[in-house]
Amino acid sequence: MTTTTLGIKLDEATRDRLKSLAQAKDRAPHWVIKTALLEYLEREEAAERERQEDEARWAHYQAEGQAIEQERVMAWLDQLAEGGRAPCPR
């Protein structure tokens, strides 16, 4: 994997916080930044995938008009709450 350098501008207070945290973790500030960035990307990419899935489901509902009745969903959830393992209603 090829790597590249990316510079960021931080105000002094943020830089001091970064250095302090890195020292507390016995890590380099670079490691803290990279870890935080990777965690942020994972979280935001997952949120974007979920948003796209929601939009696809909404479009399907609008096109087909099919939905699961709330009573069936609530009955299924009640079974799960009681320790049952019924399949999700479709």
Sequence and secondary structure as in RCSB ss.txt:
>XXXX:A:sequence
MTTTTLGIKLDEATRDRLKSLAQAKDRAPHWVIKTALLEYLEREEAAERERQEDEARWAHYQAEGQAIEQERVMA
WLDQLAEGGRAPCPR
>XXXX:A:secstr
           HHHHHHHHHHHHHTTS HHHHHHHHHHHHHHHHHHHHHHHHHHHHHHHHHHHH     HHHHHH
HHHHHHTT       
